[in-house]
Amino acid sequence: MAVGDDEMNGSELKKLRNRLGLSVTKASRQVEVAARTWQRWESGTQNIPEGAVKLFLLLNADKIRGHINESS
């Protein structure tokens, strides 16, 4: 997934959450959903709302940019 691309599948969401060092509970609290909802998103049993992806990316933008710069 490219930064700025708001479509994300469950495995990409989980990979990003893990790279950011966030637990399911902490990540779900950021976007104000239950941890179980977050788990459903990651497992692919429930579609991830575009707004939740945008919010998660915005709230973690500095960390995401830092990871991109570190891997360059």
All heavy atoms as TSV, in Angstrom:
chain	resi	resn	atom	element	x	y	z
A	1	MET	N	N	0.829	-1.178	0.000
A	1	MET	CA	C	0.000	0.000	0.000
A	1	MET	C	C	0.872	1.240	0.000
A	1	MET	O	O	1.793	1.358	0.790
A	1	MET	CB	C	-0.893	0.001	1.234
A	1	MET	CG	C	-1.876	1.129	1.208
A	1	MET	SD	S	-2.655	1.395	2.789
A	1	MET	CE	C	-1.842	2.896	3.223
A	2	ALA	N	N	0.600	2.156	-0.857
A	2	ALA	CA	C	1.347	3.408	-0.925
A	2	ALA	C	C	0.778	4.404	0.080
A	2	ALA	O	O	-0.417	4.405	0.350
A	2	ALA	CB	C	1.260	3.988	-2.333
A	3	VAL	N	N	1.649	5.228	0.641
A	3	VAL	CA	C	1.173	6.273	1.532
A	3	VAL	C	C	0.268	7.192	0.730
A	3	VAL	O	O	0.588	7.576	-0.390
A	3	VAL	CB	C	2.356	7.049	2.148
A	3	VAL	CG1	C	1.858	8.223	2.963
A	3	VAL	CG2	C	3.208	6.129	2.996
A	4	GLY	N	N	-0.895	7.524	1.300
A	4	GLY	CA	C	-1.856	8.335	0.580
A	4	GLY	C	C	-2.924	7.493	-0.099
A	4	GLY	O	O	-3.951	7.995	-0.502
A	5	ASP	N	N	-2.694	6.203	-0.215
A	5	ASP	CA	C	-3.672	5.275	-0.759
A	5	ASP	C	C	-4.519	4.797	0.420
A	5	ASP	O	O	-4.003	4.219	1.354
A	5	ASP	CB	C	-2.940	4.104	-1.414
A	5	ASP	CG	C	-3.868	3.052	-1.979
A	5	ASP	OD1	O	-5.095	3.236	-1.918
A	5	ASP	OD2	O	-3.361	2.036	-2.466
A	6	ASP	N	N	-5.819	5.080	0.386
A	6	ASP	CA	C	-6.663	4.792	1.540
A	6	ASP	C	C	-7.238	3.381	1.536
A	6	ASP	O	O	-7.910	3.008	2.482
A	6	ASP	CB	C	-7.794	5.816	1.626
A	6	ASP	CG	C	-7.264	7.219	1.848
A	6	ASP	OD1	O	-6.242	7.349	2.536
A	6	ASP	OD2	O	-7.859	8.165	1.330
A	7	GLU	N	N	-7.008	2.610	0.498
A	7	GLU	CA	C	-7.491	1.242	0.480
A	7	GLU	C	C	-6.449	0.345	1.123
A	7	GLU	O	O	-5.269	0.418	0.803
A	7	GLU	CB	C	-7.783	0.787	-0.947
A	7	GLU	CG	C	-8.997	1.468	-1.525
A	7	GLU	CD	C	-9.404	0.877	-2.856
A	7	GLU	OE1	O	-9.178	-0.320	-3.079
A	7	GLU	OE2	O	-9.934	1.631	-3.674
A	8	MET	N	N	-6.909	-0.497	2.034
A	8	MET	CA	C	-5.994	-1.367	2.751
A	8	MET	C	C	-6.728	-2.665	3.065
A	8	MET	O	O	-7.889	-2.641	3.443
A	8	MET	CB	C	-5.564	-0.663	4.054
A	8	MET	CG	C	-4.511	-1.387	4.833
A	8	MET	SD	S	-4.018	-0.505	6.351
A	8	MET	CE	C	-3.208	0.931	5.690
A	9	ASN	N	N	-6.040	-3.787	2.884
A	9	ASN	CA	C	-6.662	-5.050	3.258
A	9	ASN	C	C	-6.207	-5.433	4.673
A	9	ASN	O	O	-5.356	-4.771	5.272
A	9	ASN	CB	C	-6.370	-6.154	2.233
A	9	ASN	CG	C	-4.902	-6.536	2.172
A	9	ASN	OD1	O	-4.200	-6.582	3.173
A	9	ASN	ND2	N	-4.424	-6.821	0.966
A	10	GLY	N	N	-6.782	-6.485	5.190
A	10	GLY	CA	C	-6.507	-6.886	6.565
A	10	GLY	C	C	-5.055	-7.208	6.853
A	10	GLY	O	O	-4.515	-6.819	7.894
A	11	SER	N	N	-4.404	-7.899	5.938
A	11	SER	CA	C	-3.002	-8.251	6.179
A	11	SER	C	C	-2.106	-7.017	6.153
A	11	SER	O	O	-1.141	-6.923	6.914
A	11	SER	CB	C	-2.518	-9.308	5.188
A	11	SER	OG	O	-2.553	-8.830	3.869
A	12	GLU	N	N	-2.437	-6.046	5.296
A	12	GLU	CA	C	-1.667	-4.792	5.269
A	12	GLU	C	C	-1.876	-4.004	6.556
A	12	GLU	O	O	-0.929	-3.427	7.100
A	12	GLU	CB	C	-2.096	-3.939	4.069
A	12	GLU	CG	C	-1.699	-4.516	2.736
A	12	GLU	CD	C	-2.325	-3.785	1.562
A	12	GLU	OE1	O	-3.441	-3.229	1.703
A	12	GLU	OE2	O	-1.695	-3.776	0.496
A	13	LEU	N	N	-3.107	-3.999	7.045
A	13	LEU	CA	C	-3.420	-3.301	8.288
A	13	LEU	C	C	-2.644	-3.910	9.454
A	13	LEU	O	O	-2.049	-3.206	10.259
A	13	LEU	CB	C	-4.922	-3.358	8.558
A	13	LEU	CG	C	-5.416	-2.614	9.791
A	13	LEU	CD1	C	-5.211	-1.114	9.628
A	13	LEU	CD2	C	-6.886	-2.930	10.049
A	14	LYS	N	N	-2.626	-5.226	9.515
A	14	LYS	CA	C	-1.909	-5.914	10.595
A	14	LYS	C	C	-0.410	-5.652	10.504
A	14	LYS	O	O	0.250	-5.394	11.514
A	14	LYS	CB	C	-2.187	-7.418	10.527
A	14	LYS	CG	C	-1.561	-8.189	11.661
A	14	LYS	CD	C	-1.989	-9.640	11.635
A	14	LYS	CE	C	-1.450	-10.381	12.844
A	14	LYS	NZ	N	-1.959	-11.760	12.903
A	15	LYS	N	N	0.127	-5.710	9.300
A	15	LYS	CA	C	1.553	-5.461	9.108
A	15	LYS	C	C	1.919	-4.045	9.554
A	15	LYS	O	O	2.916	-3.838	10.257
A	15	LYS	CB	C	1.931	-5.663	7.636
A	15	LYS	CG	C	3.424	-5.544	7.363
A	15	LYS	CD	C	3.741	-5.642	5.878
A	15	LYS	CE	C	3.385	-7.005	5.351
A	15	LYS	NZ	N	3.776	-7.156	3.910
A	16	LEU	N	N	1.095	-3.076	9.182
A	16	LEU	CA	C	1.360	-1.691	9.568
A	16	LEU	C	C	1.254	-1.527	11.084
A	16	LEU	O	O	2.112	-0.900	11.705
A	16	LEU	CB	C	0.386	-0.753	8.858
A	16	LEU	CG	C	0.519	0.733	9.208
A	16	LEU	CD1	C	1.928	1.243	8.899
A	16	LEU	CD2	C	-0.532	1.541	8.463
A	17	ARG	N	N	0.223	-2.092	11.674
A	17	ARG	CA	C	0.059	-2.002	13.128
A	17	ARG	C	C	1.273	-2.583	13.845
A	17	ARG	O	O	1.800	-1.981	14.791
A	17	ARG	CB	C	-1.217	-2.737	13.567
A	17	ARG	CG	C	-1.395	-2.759	15.086
A	17	ARG	CD	C	-2.614	-3.533	15.509
A	17	ARG	NE	N	-2.631	-4.915	15.107
A	17	ARG	CZ	C	-1.945	-5.894	15.714
A	17	ARG	NH1	N	-1.143	-5.639	16.723
A	17	ARG	NH2	N	-2.048	-7.139	15.281
A	18	ASN	N	N	1.735	-3.718	13.391
A	18	ASN	CA	C	2.907	-4.348	14.011
A	18	ASN	C	C	4.167	-3.505	13.824
A	18	ASN	O	O	4.960	-3.365	14.756
A	18	ASN	CB	C	3.121	-5.757	13.458
A	18	ASN	CG	C	2.116	-6.741	14.006
A	18	ASN	OD1	O	1.664	-6.621	15.135
A	18	ASN	ND2	N	1.736	-7.714	13.190
A	19	ARG	N	N	4.358	-2.936	12.632
A	19	ARG	CA	C	5.527	-2.069	12.396
A	19	ARG	C	C	5.512	-0.847	13.292
A	19	ARG	O	O	6.554	-0.337	13.686
A	19	ARG	CB	C	5.601	-1.637	10.931
A	19	ARG	CG	C	6.222	-2.678	10.034
A	19	ARG	CD	C	6.598	-2.101	8.706
A	19	ARG	NE	N	5.416	-1.522	8.067
A	19	ARG	CZ	C	5.434	-0.764	6.997
A	19	ARG	NH1	N	6.566	-0.453	6.427
A	19	ARG	NH2	N	4.330	-0.295	6.473
A	20	LEU	N	N	4.306	-0.368	13.609
A	20	LEU	CA	C	4.171	0.797	14.485
A	20	LEU	C	C	4.285	0.427	15.964
A	20	LEU	O	O	4.307	1.299	16.815
A	20	LEU	CB	C	2.824	1.487	14.227
A	20	LEU	CG	C	2.665	2.124	12.853
A	20	LEU	CD1	C	1.228	2.569	12.636
A	20	LEU	CD2	C	3.635	3.283	12.682
A	21	GLY	N	N	4.336	-0.867	16.236
A	21	GLY	CA	C	4.474	-1.317	17.622
A	21	GLY	C	C	3.211	-1.150	18.452
A	21	GLY	O	O	3.284	-0.975	19.663
A	22	LEU	N	N	2.065	-1.217	17.795
A	22	LEU	CA	C	0.793	-1.036	18.489
A	22	LEU	C	C	0.096	-2.368	18.718
A	22	LEU	O	O	0.098	-3.239	17.846
A	22	LEU	CB	C	-0.141	-0.140	17.676
A	22	LEU	CG	C	0.304	1.301	17.448
A	22	LEU	CD1	C	-0.627	1.994	16.467
A	22	LEU	CD2	C	0.353	2.054	18.763
A	23	SER	N	N	-0.517	-2.511	19.867
A	23	SER	CA	C	-1.362	-3.674	20.128
A	23	SER	C	C	-2.695	-3.469	19.410
A	23	SER	O	O	-3.028	-2.342	18.990
A	23	SER	CB	C	-1.610	-3.819	21.630
A	23	SER	OG	O	-2.383	-2.730	22.100
A	24	VAL	N	N	-3.470	-4.525	19.295
A	24	VAL	CA	C	-4.805	-4.417	18.715
A	24	VAL	C	C	-5.633	-3.429	19.536
A	24	VAL	O	O	-6.336	-2.576	18.987
A	24	VAL	CB	C	-5.498	-5.796	18.650
A	24	VAL	CG1	C	-6.978	-5.661	18.339
A	24	VAL	CG2	C	-4.816	-6.693	17.628
A	25	THR	N	N	-5.513	-3.511	20.846
A	25	THR	CA	C	-6.280	-2.623	21.725
A	25	THR	C	C	-5.923	-1.160	21.487
A	25	THR	O	O	-6.812	-0.310	21.335
A	25	THR	CB	C	-6.040	-2.992	23.203
A	25	THR	OG1	O	-6.436	-4.355	23.400
A	25	THR	CG2	C	-6.819	-2.094	24.133
A	26	LYS	N	N	-4.630	-0.848	21.426
A	26	LYS	CA	C	-4.217	0.540	21.216
A	26	LYS	C	C	-4.622	1.051	19.837
A	26	LYS	O	O	-5.088	2.178	19.698
A	26	LYS	CB	C	-2.715	0.696	21.422
A	26	LYS	CG	C	-2.317	0.607	22.872
A	26	LYS	CD	C	-0.840	0.854	23.074
A	26	LYS	CE	C	-0.516	0.765	24.546
A	26	LYS	NZ	N	0.900	1.025	24.814
A	27	ALA	N	N	-4.450	0.228	18.821
A	27	ALA	CA	C	-4.831	0.641	17.464
A	27	ALA	C	C	-6.338	0.858	17.368
A	27	ALA	O	O	-6.789	1.846	16.786
A	27	ALA	CB	C	-4.374	-0.407	16.453
A	28	SER	N	N	-7.105	-0.028	17.946
A	28	SER	CA	C	-8.565	0.104	17.878
A	28	SER	C	C	-9.046	1.337	18.626
A	28	SER	O	O	-9.987	2.004	18.187
A	28	SER	CB	C	-9.254	-1.160	18.404
A	28	SER	OG	O	-9.029	-1.336	19.792
A	29	ARG	N	N	-8.398	1.654	19.723
A	29	ARG	CA	C	-8.778	2.865	20.466
A	29	ARG	C	C	-8.515	4.124	19.656
A	29	ARG	O	O	-9.255	5.096	19.764
A	29	ARG	CB	C	-8.019	2.934	21.794
A	29	ARG	CG	C	-8.562	1.982	22.826
A	29	ARG	CD	C	-7.832	2.117	24.140
A	29	ARG	NE	N	-8.329	1.140	25.097
A	29	ARG	CZ	C	-7.653	0.741	26.142
A	29	ARG	NH1	N	-6.451	1.239	26.404
A	29	ARG	NH2	N	-8.170	-0.147	26.966
A	30	GLN	N	N	-7.462	4.107	18.851
A	30	GLN	CA	C	-7.152	5.281	18.027
A	30	GLN	C	C	-8.306	5.620	17.091
A	30	GLN	O	O	-8.587	6.791	16.855
A	30	GLN	CB	C	-5.884	5.064	17.202
A	30	GLN	CG	C	-4.614	5.153	18.000
A	30	GLN	CD	C	-3.393	5.096	17.091
A	30	GLN	OE1	O	-3.456	4.747	15.911
A	30	GLN	NE2	N	-2.248	5.441	17.667
A	31	VAL	N	N	-8.941	4.615	16.542
A	31	VAL	CA	C	-10.028	4.864	15.582
A	31	VAL	C	C	-11.408	4.637	16.212
A	31	VAL	O	O	-12.414	4.619	15.509
A	31	VAL	CB	C	-9.854	4.035	14.284
A	31	VAL	CG1	C	-8.591	4.442	13.552
A	31	VAL	CG2	C	-9.857	2.550	14.566
A	32	GLU	N	N	-11.416	4.475	17.531
A	32	GLU	CA	C	-12.644	4.377	18.319
A	32	GLU	C	C	-13.571	3.245	17.894
A	32	GLU	O	O	-14.765	3.440	17.674
A	32	GLU	CB	C	-13.370	5.725	18.332
A	32	GLU	CG	C	-12.515	6.815	18.961
A	32	GLU	CD	C	-13.236	8.141	19.125
A	32	GLU	OE1	O	-14.475	8.189	18.997
A	32	GLU	OE2	O	-12.541	9.134	19.391
A	33	VAL	N	N	-12.985	2.045	17.782
A	33	VAL	CA	C	-13.770	0.835	17.549
A	33	VAL	C	C	-13.361	-0.204	18.591
A	33	VAL	O	O	-12.317	-0.086	19.226
A	33	VAL	CB	C	-13.570	0.244	16.125
A	33	VAL	CG1	C	-14.025	1.224	15.062
A	33	VAL	CG2	C	-12.140	-0.195	15.893
A	34	ALA	N	N	-14.164	-1.218	18.741
A	34	ALA	CA	C	-13.844	-2.309	19.654
A	34	ALA	C	C	-12.656	-3.106	19.115
A	34	ALA	O	O	-12.464	-3.212	17.896
A	34	ALA	CB	C	-15.053	-3.231	19.808
A	35	ALA	N	N	-11.881	-3.666	20.024
A	35	ALA	CA	C	-10.743	-4.495	19.619
A	35	ALA	C	C	-11.207	-5.649	18.733
A	35	ALA	O	O	-10.519	-6.018	17.774
A	35	ALA	CB	C	-10.001	-5.018	20.845
A	36	ARG	N	N	-12.373	-6.201	19.014
A	36	ARG	CA	C	-12.897	-7.310	18.209
A	36	ARG	C	C	-13.165	-6.860	16.766
A	36	ARG	O	O	-12.935	-7.602	15.822
A	36	ARG	CB	C	-14.180	-7.857	18.850
A	36	ARG	CG	C	-14.728	-9.058	18.140
A	36	ARG	CD	C	-13.793	-10.265	18.279
A	36	ARG	NE	N	-14.244	-11.313	17.396
A	36	ARG	CZ	C	-13.517	-11.853	16.416
A	36	ARG	NH1	N	-12.279	-11.454	16.209
A	36	ARG	NH2	N	-13.999	-12.779	15.653
A	37	THR	N	N	-13.630	-5.638	16.593
A	37	THR	CA	C	-13.849	-5.102	15.242
A	37	THR	C	C	-12.521	-5.020	14.505
A	37	THR	O	O	-12.413	-5.416	13.342
A	37	THR	CB	C	-14.509	-3.708	15.314
A	37	THR	OG1	O	-15.782	-3.841	15.950
A	37	THR	CG2	C	-14.664	-3.093	13.932
A	38	TRP	N	N	-11.495	-4.510	15.190
A	38	TRP	CA	C	-10.162	-4.422	14.583
A	38	TRP	C	C	-9.676	-5.803	14.166
A	38	TRP	O	O	-9.135	-5.982	13.075
A	38	TRP	CB	C	-9.178	-3.773	15.561
A	38	TRP	CG	C	-7.858	-3.471	14.922
A	38	TRP	CD1	C	-6.821	-4.340	14.733
A	38	TRP	CD2	C	-7.439	-2.238	14.353
A	38	TRP	NE1	N	-5.788	-3.720	14.085
A	38	TRP	CE2	C	-6.145	-2.420	13.852
A	38	TRP	CE3	C	-8.036	-0.990	14.235
A	38	TRP	CZ2	C	-5.427	-1.407	13.233
A	38	TRP	CZ3	C	-7.319	0.024	13.623
A	38	TRP	CH2	C	-6.022	-0.193	13.126
A	39	GLN	N	N	-9.888	-6.796	15.019
A	39	GLN	CA	C	-9.477	-8.169	14.701
A	39	GLN	C	C	-10.211	-8.690	13.473
A	39	GLN	O	O	-9.615	-9.387	12.644
A	39	GLN	CB	C	-9.733	-9.084	15.901
A	39	GLN	CG	C	-8.818	-8.800	17.071
A	39	GLN	CD	C	-9.235	-9.520	18.337
A	39	GLN	OE1	O	-10.410	-9.795	18.562
A	39	GLN	NE2	N	-8.263	-9.825	19.180
A	40	ARG	N	N	-11.484	-8.345	13.346
A	40	ARG	CA	C	-12.250	-8.765	12.156
A	40	ARG	C	C	-11.690	-8.115	10.896
A	40	ARG	O	O	-11.652	-8.743	9.838
A	40	ARG	CB	C	-13.728	-8.412	12.314
A	40	ARG	CG	C	-14.457	-9.287	13.294
A	40	ARG	CD	C	-15.959	-8.985	13.274
A	40	ARG	NE	N	-16.597	-9.564	14.422
A	40	ARG	CZ	C	-17.096	-8.878	15.461
A	40	ARG	NH1	N	-17.069	-7.556	15.460
A	40	ARG	NH2	N	-17.646	-9.496	16.466
A	41	TRP	N	N	-11.278	-6.855	11.016
A	41	TRP	CA	C	-10.667	-6.182	9.863
A	41	TRP	C	C	-9.394	-6.905	9.458
A	41	TRP	O	O	-9.170	-7.163	8.282
A	41	TRP	CB	C	-10.336	-4.730	10.192
A	41	TRP	CG	C	-11.518	-3.832	10.416
A	41	TRP	CD1	C	-12.827	-4.090	10.114
A	41	TRP	CD2	C	-11.482	-2.531	10.979
A	41	TRP	NE1	N	-13.614	-3.026	10.471
A	41	TRP	CE2	C	-12.816	-2.047	11.003
A	41	TRP	CE3	C	-10.472	-1.724	11.486
A	41	TRP	CZ2	C	-13.138	-0.788	11.503
A	41	TRP	CZ3	C	-10.803	-0.466	11.972
A	41	TRP	CH2	C	-12.122	-0.005	11.984
A	42	GLU	N	N	-8.541	-7.189	10.436
A	42	GLU	CA	C	-7.260	-7.834	10.132
A	42	GLU	C	C	-7.447	-9.235	9.558
A	42	GLU	O	O	-6.664	-9.665	8.717
A	42	GLU	CB	C	-6.375	-7.889	11.380
A	42	GLU	CG	C	-5.799	-6.541	11.768
A	42	GLU	CD	C	-4.764	-6.624	12.866
A	42	GLU	OE1	O	-4.512	-7.728	13.410
A	42	GLU	OE2	O	-4.180	-5.566	13.192
A	43	SER	N	N	-8.460	-9.934	10.024
A	43	SER	CA	C	-8.684	-11.302	9.545
A	43	SER	C	C	-9.407	-11.339	8.208
A	43	SER	O	O	-9.489	-12.393	7.572
A	43	SER	CB	C	-9.480	-12.103	10.584
A	43	SER	OG	O	-10.819	-11.631	10.648
A	44	GLY	N	N	-9.933	-10.188	7.775
A	44	GLY	CA	C	-10.630	-10.132	6.495
A	44	GLY	C	C	-12.089	-10.531	6.571
A	44	GLY	O	O	-12.750	-10.628	5.547
A	45	THR	N	N	-12.614	-10.754	7.782
A	45	THR	CA	C	-14.023	-11.136	7.897
A	45	THR	C	C	-14.961	-9.938	7.870
A	45	THR	O	O	-16.164	-10.104	7.743
A	45	THR	CB	C	-14.285	-11.954	9.186
A	45	THR	OG1	O	-13.893	-11.180	10.319
A	45	THR	CG2	C	-13.512	-13.255	9.165
A	46	GLN	N	N	-14.403	-8.738	7.973
A	46	GLN	CA	C	-15.198	-7.516	7.908
A	46	GLN	C	C	-14.410	-6.479	7.113
A	46	GLN	O	O	-13.200	-6.337	7.303
A	46	GLN	CB	C	-15.468	-7.003	9.328
A	46	GLN	CG	C	-16.409	-5.834	9.402
A	46	GLN	CD	C	-16.739	-5.481	10.859
A	46	GLN	OE1	O	-16.670	-6.321	11.744
A	46	GLN	NE2	N	-17.085	-4.232	11.090
A	47	ASN	N	N	-15.089	-5.788	6.219
A	47	ASN	CA	C	-14.431	-4.750	5.426
A	47	ASN	C	C	-13.977	-3.602	6.325
A	47	ASN	O	O	-14.642	-3.260	7.300
A	47	ASN	CB	C	-15.371	-4.205	4.354
A	47	ASN	CG	C	-15.642	-5.217	3.268
A	47	ASN	OD1	O	-14.829	-6.099	3.007
A	47	ASN	ND2	N	-16.784	-5.103	2.629
A	48	ILE	N	N	-12.854	-3.008	5.960
A	48	ILE	CA	C	-12.304	-1.889	6.715
A	48	ILE	C	C	-12.864	-0.598	6.123
A	48	ILE	O	O	-12.641	-0.314	4.945
A	48	ILE	CB	C	-10.767	-1.870	6.634
A	48	ILE	CG1	C	-10.187	-3.227	7.028
A	48	ILE	CG2	C	-10.205	-0.747	7.504
A	48	ILE	CD1	C	-8.715	-3.402	6.669
A	49	PRO	N	N	-13.573	0.204	6.929
A	49	PRO	CA	C	-14.113	1.464	6.406
A	49	PRO	C	C	-12.993	2.418	5.993
A	49	PRO	O	O	-11.972	2.533	6.672
A	49	PRO	CB	C	-14.891	2.048	7.591
A	49	PRO	CG	C	-15.138	0.898	8.508
A	49	PRO	CD	C	-13.981	-0.032	8.308
A	50	GLU	N	N	-13.192	3.102	4.892
A	50	GLU	CA	C	-12.191	4.029	4.379
A	50	GLU	C	C	-11.849	5.102	5.413
A	50	GLU	O	O	-10.689	5.482	5.575
A	50	GLU	CB	C	-12.709	4.681	3.093
A	50	GLU	CG	C	-11.719	5.603	2.434
A	50	GLU	CD	C	-12.263	6.218	1.154
A	50	GLU	OE1	O	-13.142	5.614	0.516
A	50	GLU	OE2	O	-11.797	7.316	0.815
A	51	GLY	N	N	-12.850	5.576	6.139
A	51	GLY	CA	C	-12.621	6.604	7.148
A	51	GLY	C	C	-11.714	6.131	8.271
A	51	GLY	O	O	-10.894	6.898	8.784
A	52	ALA	N	N	-11.834	4.864	8.640
A	52	ALA	CA	C	-10.983	4.314	9.694
A	52	ALA	C	C	-9.534	4.239	9.222
A	52	ALA	O	O	-8.613	4.534	9.987
A	52	ALA	CB	C	-11.486	2.931	10.105
A	53	VAL	N	N	-9.337	3.864	7.976
A	53	VAL	CA	C	-7.986	3.812	7.414
A	53	VAL	C	C	-7.379	5.209	7.387
A	53	VAL	O	O	-6.237	5.416	7.818
A	53	VAL	CB	C	-7.988	3.202	5.987
A	53	VAL	CG1	C	-6.616	3.320	5.341
A	53	VAL	CG2	C	-8.448	1.753	6.025
A	54	LYS	N	N	-8.160	6.193	6.911
A	54	LYS	CA	C	-7.663	7.564	6.846
A	54	LYS	C	C	-7.279	8.071	8.224
A	54	LYS	O	O	-6.218	8.679	8.398
A	54	LYS	CB	C	-8.719	8.491	6.236
A	54	LYS	CG	C	-8.885	8.341	4.758
A	54	LYS	CD	C	-9.926	9.311	4.237
A	54	LYS	CE	C	-10.072	9.193	2.736
A	54	LYS	NZ	N	-11.039	10.148	2.210
A	55	LEU	N	N	-8.126	7.827	9.210
A	55	LEU	CA	C	-7.852	8.285	10.568
A	55	LEU	C	C	-6.600	7.618	11.124
A	55	LEU	O	O	-5.723	8.281	11.689
A	55	LEU	CB	C	-9.053	8.016	11.475
A	55	LEU	CG	C	-8.904	8.436	12.935
A	55	LEU	CD1	C	-8.592	9.925	13.058
A	55	LEU	CD2	C	-10.174	8.085	13.709
A	56	PHE	N	N	-6.481	6.318	10.940
A	56	PHE	CA	C	-5.317	5.581	11.435
A	56	PHE	C	C	-4.034	6.100	10.789
A	56	PHE	O	O	-3.025	6.304	11.465
A	56	PHE	CB	C	-5.495	4.083	11.178
A	56	PHE	CG	C	-4.449	3.228	11.821
A	56	PHE	CD1	C	-4.342	3.153	13.196
A	56	PHE	CD2	C	-3.573	2.486	11.048
A	56	PHE	CE1	C	-3.366	2.354	13.796
A	56	PHE	CE2	C	-2.601	1.687	11.636
A	56	PHE	CZ	C	-2.505	1.620	13.015
A	57	LEU	N	N	-4.080	6.341	9.486
A	57	LEU	CA	C	-2.906	6.861	8.785
A	57	LEU	C	C	-2.553	8.273	9.257
A	57	LEU	O	O	-1.373	8.588	9.450
A	57	LEU	CB	C	-3.135	6.849	7.276
A	57	LEU	CG	C	-3.220	5.472	6.618
A	57	LEU	CD1	C	-3.620	5.608	5.152
A	57	LEU	CD2	C	-1.925	4.698	6.764
A	58	LEU	N	N	-3.555	9.111	9.444
A	58	LEU	CA	C	-3.298	10.477	9.909
A	58	LEU	C	C	-2.708	10.490	11.320
A	58	LEU	O	O	-1.763	11.229	11.592
A	58	LEU	CB	C	-4.600	11.294	9.893
A	58	LEU	CG	C	-5.055	11.796	8.546
A	58	LEU	CD1	C	-6.468	12.376	8.642
A	58	LEU	CD2	C	-4.098	12.842	8.010
A	59	LEU	N	N	-3.271	9.697	12.202
A	59	LEU	CA	C	-2.800	9.676	13.585
A	59	LEU	C	C	-1.385	9.131	13.720
A	59	LEU	O	O	-0.691	9.438	14.686
A	59	LEU	CB	C	-3.763	8.861	14.461
A	59	LEU	CG	C	-5.144	9.470	14.672
A	59	LEU	CD1	C	-6.056	8.488	15.382
A	59	LEU	CD2	C	-5.043	10.779	15.442
A	60	ASN	N	N	-0.973	8.336	12.763
A	60	ASN	CA	C	0.340	7.706	12.829
A	60	ASN	C	C	1.283	8.175	11.726
A	60	ASN	O	O	2.314	7.549	11.480
A	60	ASN	CB	C	0.174	6.176	12.770
A	60	ASN	CG	C	-0.525	5.667	14.004
A	60	ASN	OD1	O	0.048	5.636	15.091
A	60	ASN	ND2	N	-1.781	5.289	13.862
A	61	ALA	N	N	0.953	9.278	11.083
A	61	ALA	CA	C	1.715	9.751	9.924
A	61	ALA	C	C	3.193	9.960	10.229
A	61	ALA	O	O	4.055	9.569	9.435
A	61	ALA	CB	C	1.103	11.035	9.373
A	62	ASP	N	N	3.507	10.559	11.367
A	62	ASP	CA	C	4.916	10.807	11.693
A	62	ASP	C	C	5.691	9.505	11.860
A	62	ASP	O	O	6.808	9.372	11.364
A	62	ASP	CB	C	5.042	11.648	12.962
A	62	ASP	CG	C	4.620	13.088	12.742
A	62	ASP	OD1	O	4.600	13.542	11.575
A	62	ASP	OD2	O	4.291	13.762	13.738
A	63	LYS	N	N	5.096	8.531	12.534
A	63	LYS	CA	C	5.758	7.239	12.707
A	63	LYS	C	C	5.915	6.520	11.370
A	63	LYS	O	O	6.939	5.907	11.102
A	63	LYS	CB	C	4.960	6.340	13.663
A	63	LYS	CG	C	5.086	6.708	15.105
A	63	LYS	CD	C	4.338	5.679	15.937
A	63	LYS	CE	C	4.463	5.941	17.405
A	63	LYS	NZ	N	3.733	4.926	18.197
A	64	ILE	N	N	4.883	6.605	10.541
A	64	ILE	CA	C	4.932	5.946	9.229
A	64	ILE	C	C	6.040	6.556	8.382
A	64	ILE	O	O	6.829	5.842	7.778
A	64	ILE	CB	C	3.565	6.036	8.515
A	64	ILE	CG1	C	2.523	5.210	9.280
A	64	ILE	CG2	C	3.679	5.580	7.066
A	64	ILE	CD1	C	1.091	5.453	8.837
A	65	ARG	N	N	6.102	7.887	8.364
A	65	ARG	CA	C	7.172	8.558	7.604
A	65	ARG	C	C	8.540	8.162	8.144
A	65	ARG	O	O	9.472	7.973	7.378
A	65	ARG	CB	C	6.988	10.071	7.645
A	65	ARG	CG	C	6.005	10.587	6.633
A	65	ARG	CD	C	6.086	12.092	6.485
A	65	ARG	NE	N	5.542	12.795	7.630
A	65	ARG	CZ	C	4.249	13.086	7.802
A	65	ARG	NH1	N	3.377	12.709	6.881
A	65	ARG	NH2	N	3.834	13.731	8.859
A	66	GLY	N	N	8.672	8.045	9.431
A	66	GLY	CA	C	9.939	7.639	10.037
A	66	GLY	C	C	10.351	6.246	9.591
A	66	GLY	O	O	11.518	6.007	9.300
A	67	HIS	N	N	9.384	5.328	9.503
A	67	HIS	CA	C	9.696	3.959	9.039
A	67	HIS	C	C	10.090	3.952	7.578
A	67	HIS	O	O	10.968	3.206	7.184
A	67	HIS	CB	C	8.504	3.031	9.268
A	67	HIS	CG	C	8.347	2.573	10.671
A	67	HIS	ND1	N	9.177	1.645	11.234
A	67	HIS	CD2	C	7.485	2.952	11.641
A	67	HIS	CE1	C	8.827	1.449	12.494
A	67	HIS	NE2	N	7.796	2.240	12.763
A	68	ILE	N	N	9.451	4.798	6.778
A	68	ILE	CA	C	9.787	4.854	5.354
A	68	ILE	C	C	11.206	5.396	5.192
A	68	ILE	O	O	11.995	4.873	4.431
A	68	ILE	CB	C	8.757	5.721	4.581
A	68	ILE	CG1	C	7.423	5.013	4.543
A	68	ILE	CG2	C	9.268	6.030	3.177
A	68	ILE	CD1	C	6.287	5.848	3.995
A	69	ASN	N	N	11.536	6.447	5.927
A	69	ASN	CA	C	12.872	7.031	5.836
A	69	ASN	C	C	13.958	6.073	6.318
A	69	ASN	O	O	15.045	6.027	5.780
A	69	ASN	CB	C	12.949	8.347	6.629
A	69	ASN	CG	C	12.130	9.448	5.975
A	69	ASN	OD1	O	11.850	9.407	4.789
A	69	ASN	ND2	N	11.727	10.428	6.761
A	70	GLU	N	N	13.646	5.276	7.356
A	70	GLU	CA	C	14.607	4.307	7.884
A	70	GLU	C	C	14.895	3.204	6.869
A	70	GLU	O	O	16.007	2.700	6.804
A	70	GLU	CB	C	14.072	3.673	9.168
A	70	GLU	CG	C	14.073	4.613	10.340
A	70	GLU	CD	C	13.378	4.012	11.561
A	70	GLU	OE1	O	13.050	2.819	11.531
A	70	GLU	OE2	O	13.169	4.751	12.531
A	71	SER	N	N	13.899	2.827	6.082
A	71	SER	CA	C	14.088	1.715	5.146
A	71	SER	C	C	14.626	2.180	3.806
A	71	SER	O	O	14.921	1.372	2.942
A	71	SER	CB	C	12.766	0.960	4.953
A	71	SER	OG	O	11.784	1.803	4.394
A	72	SER	N	N	14.769	3.483	3.598
A	72	SER	CA	C	15.287	4.015	2.325
A	72	SER	C	C	16.789	3.928	2.274
A	72	SER	O	O	17.475	3.920	3.229
A	72	SER	CB	C	14.870	5.468	2.139
A	72	SER	OG	O	13.468	5.569	2.051
